[in-house]
Amino acid sequence: MASRNVEKLDLSFSAVPDKPKKDWVIVYLRILAFLATASATLVMALNKQTKHFVVATIGTTPITVSITAKFQHTPAFIFFVIANGVASLHCLMMIGVDILGPQFDYKGLKPVLIPILDMMSLVLASAGDGAATFMSELGRNGNSHARWDKICDKFGSYCNRGGAALIASFIAIILLLIITVMSINKLKPKK
Amino acid sequence: MESIAKARKICHLLLRFLAFGATLSAVIVMATSHEKASVLVFQVEAKYTNTPAFKYFVIANSVVTVYGFLILFLPPESLLWRLAAATDLVFTMLLVSSISAALAIAQVGKKGNSHAAWLPICNSVPKFCNQVTGALVVGAIALIIYMLLLLNSIHRVLDPVIFRKC
């Protein structure tokens, strides 16, 4: 009788173990964060405005000078584009890892690497955001103490598009923060 | 094992104290930077309150200083370390954003921006520029220490077995 009970126990333990439940919420959030960072990068990278100014008039023909406002003129915006580009590539890679994930074996350092990379891209996106915010504030209001003129009254749509890229980047940072907290939470050992 | 646990505790406390000192000195160095100069016929005074980016730097670093001071007194076994991990993450983000913003404005002040007709101001107020550079360097050191502390507190929350005495 005892041997038969032991056999029954053996059979129940050799059954197929439960597959880990896939977490679709974090994949959905990563897709949203990827869209937000990619749109911030694209809107700022394609930000260009050309304006023609009449400088002098010789006789009846006006001499016009065309001035272009590009994002490459300011190192802060270059950093913003690079930071958001890296963050969007990271989100894309993490979506791939999450969808194809359960096929690979998670041992050793790999489960810790995902929250660390998430934190790094969060910090990078936040840095790019801070620089671009204050640079665009300087462009909008100027600085009377340093005799820096504001440029937003001449290049209105350049400033507005930069502002839209900034808003997308703020949304991306909030999403990245939630994703980071969730992926750190995943590391907890199950009781 | 007990000596290792004690060494870890001392190391952690030392790191927190260093972070507190670094943010405090960043605040002090940035707040005491002002210089008067005369450019052409104007009397120019350069202070940190001229730019919102430097004001943000001072405010962010002082908030983190107060937090760093309060967390020195948290007993190592309490349950509040989960909250400390979360606030560490938020304050690291705050620090990095403030340093990046101040660095962007300081770069414009040093090199100017020829496309927007913004002239560099560091030639007229070199002492102010040097002091701002010093404050930014100290702020960067504080940021690195806070990133290490963030990894430490997340590790402490998720795997507390190592931190208990054997």
Interface residues (C-beta under 8 A of the other chain):
Chain A: A69 H73 T74 P75 A76 F79 P115 I116 M119 L122 V123 S126 A127 G128 D129 G130 A131 A132 T133 F134 M135 E137 L138 G139 N143 H145 A146 R147 W148 D149 I151 I173 L177 T180 V181 I184 L187 K188 P189
Chain B: V44 E45 A46 N50 T51 P52 A53 Y56 A86 L89 T92 M93 V96 S97 S98 I99 S100 A101 L103 A104 I105 Q107 V108 G109 N113 H115 A116 A117 W118 L119 I121 M147 L150 L151 I154 L158 D159
